Amino acid sequence: MTAGSGFTFTDAENGDVPVGVETAVVPEEAGADARVSVTLSPAPAPSPSTGELRWSCTPAAARELAAALVRAAEEAESASAEGPVTVRADELRRGDVRDGERPMTVDGARTDGSTAHITWKSVEGRTWTQSYDVNTAITLRRRLPGTR
């Protein structure tokens, strides 16, 4: 799968530098091992005065690029060969990503008897806590290794 978007930055000599963000995921590089590539077209030459590649852009363009990179990273990470996994609410752990149209990440989880209290975090950074019966099945887009 491939997704992409493009932006124009300005180099040290005030020349336009088109930057493209693409995701290319192969089955053996799914999940945390997936790669997100940033392509430069055409590849800029280093600045004659500094020998470095330096770019600048407006804050809006930087936010747009950052959002595209986040979307590309999420797409690459969610491209699991195993597909979604379903777990009980009391088995959720920080970093798990709920499957659905709008992904949510588990920011915290605790169990109080027969109730699991899950704090979710949206892509926009909003957080809220929902309570579930511990046996409630939650479908995850991505399950990170590790413990709570």
N, C-alpha and C positions, 0 to 999 in steps of 0.2 A: 504494500500500500504506500502511497505517496501523497503528501499534502504539502502545499506550499503557499507562500505569499511573498511579496517583494516590497522593499523599501529603498529609498535613495538617501544616502548619507553624503557628507562633504568631506573630502580628504584635506590634508595639510596645505595643498596648493589651491584650495577652493574648487576642486573638480568634483563632479558627481560620481559617486560610487554606488552602483546598484547592488543591493544585498538581498539574497533570497534565502528563505528559511524553508527547508524541506525535511520531511521524515521519510526515511526508507527503512522499512522493517522487514527482515527476513526471519522465517520461523525459528531458526536456531539462535536468533538474537532478540527474542521477545522479552518483555518484562524489564527488569532492572538492567539487563545486558543490552537492551536495544540502543541504537545510536541515533542521534539527531544531528543532522549536518547543516552547517551554515555555508551557503555557497556565495561566492563573489563572481559576478559576471559583468565585464571581464575582470580578471584578477588584477587588482591595482598594483602598481610598482611602488616600492618604498620611496619616501620623500627624499629628494636629493640632498636637502639641507640637514635632515636628521637621520636618514637611513631607516626610519621606522614607518610602520603603517599606522596612521592616526586618522581617526574619523571623528566627525562631530555631526550633531543633528539637533533638531528641536526637541524639547521635552516630550511633546506629543508623539513624535516619531519614535523616540526611545521607549515610551510606554507601549506603543503599538508593536514594536519589535519584541519587547519583553513578553507581552501577551501572546504573540505568535509563538515564541519559544516555549512558553508554558503549555500552550495547546499542543504543540508538536511533541513535547516531552510526555504529556498525559496520553496522547495517542500512541506513542511508541511504547510506553509502559503498559498500557492496557491491551496491547496486541499480544495476548497470551495464547499459546497454542492449546491450552487446556480449556479456555473459555471461562465464563463466570463460575464462581463457586458459591454455594449456599452454606451459611453457618448459623448456629443458634445465637441469639442476641447476647447471651452470657459468654460467648467465645470471641466476640469482637475485640480487637486490640488497636491501639493507636497506629495510624497510618493506613488501615484498611480503607478502601474506597468503595462506596456503595454504587451498585450498578443503577443506571437509569438515565433519563434525558439530561438531568443536571447532576453531575457527580458531586458527592459529599465525602469528606474524609473524616474518619474517626479521630477526634482530637483528645478524647479521654473516655474511659469506660470503667464503671464500677457496678458491682452487684450488691443488692440489699435484699437478702432472702430470695423471694421468687421474682424480684424485679431487677432488670438491668437498666442502668441510667447511662445513656450514651450521649456524649457531647460531640456534635457534628460541626464541621467547619466547611463553609462553601468556598468555591473558587474565588469569590469576591472578598473573602476574609470574614464573613459574618459567622458567628457561632451561636448555637442553641443546644439545649439538652432535651432529649426525648426519653420517656420511660417505656420499656417493653417487658412483657412477660419473658422470663429467661428462655423459654422454649420457642419464641418467635423466630421464624426463619428469615434471615436477611441475606439477599443476594449481593455478592461483591463483584465488582469489576476487576479489582486487583487486591491481592492479599500479600502484604509484605512479610518476609520471614521475621521471626523473633517472638518476643513475649510482650505482654501488656506493658 
